[in-house]
């Protein structure tokens, strides 16, 4: 799970992040971190919609290469 400090850095910088939910890249959520609690994080997508996601997903900067989850 991602730390509160790392989420706060993403929120303050406004850096675009990628949330990897499964092996399909089309299911990734891309946006900026706006809020979080103990179990969820809220991401604002480019179309201005807000998505609540579990914090156990991989959250990384969008500029980094996407990890290969299943091998």
C-alpha positions in Angstrom: 0.0 0.0 0.0 1.3 3.5 -0.9 2.2 5.7 2.0 0.4 8.9 3.1 3.7 10.9 2.5 3.9 9.7 -1.1 0.3 10.5 -1.8 0.7 13.9 -0.3 3.8 14.6 -2.5 1.7 13.6 -5.6 -1.2 15.9 -4.4 1.0 18.9 -3.7 3.0 18.6 -7.0 -0.1 17.9 -9.1 1.8 15.1 -10.9 -0.2 12.8 -13.1 -0.3 9.3 -11.7 -1.3 5.9 -13.1 -3.3 3.4 -11.0 -2.6 -0.1 -12.2 -5.6 -2.3 -11.3 -4.9 -5.5 -13.3 -2.9 -6.8 -16.3 -4.8 -4.8 -18.9 -3.4 -1.4 -19.6 -6.9 -0.2 -20.8 -8.2 -0.6 -17.2 -5.6 1.8 -15.7 -6.8 5.0 -14.2 -4.8 8.1 -15.0 -5.2 11.4 -13.2 -4.2 13.5 -10.2 -4.5 12.6 -6.5 -7.0 14.8 -4.7 -7.7 13.0 -1.4 -7.3 9.7 0.5 -8.2 7.9 3.7 -7.0 4.7 5.3 -8.3 2.4 2.6 -9.2 4.5 -0.5 -7.7 7.2 -2.7 -9.6 9.7 -4.9 -8.2 10.4 -8.4 -9.4 13.2 -10.7 -9.3 12.0 -14.2 -8.7 14.3 -17.2 -12.4 14.5 -18.0 -12.8 16.0 -14.4 -14.6 12.9 -13.1 -13.5 11.7 -9.7 -12.8 8.0 -9.1 -12.5 6.3 -5.7 -10.0 3.4 -5.8 -8.5 1.0 -3.2 -5.1 2.0 -1.9 -3.8 -1.5 -2.4 -3.5 -0.9 -6.2 -0.2 0.1 -7.7 0.0 3.9 -7.8 3.0 5.3 -9.7 3.9 8.4 -11.7 2.4 8.4 -15.2 5.9 9.1 -16.7 7.3 5.8 -15.3 7.0 2.6 -17.4 4.0 0.5 -16.6 4.9 -2.5 -14.5 4.3 -6.0 -15.8 2.1 -7.5 -13.1 1.8 -11.1 -14.2 5.2 -12.0 -15.4 
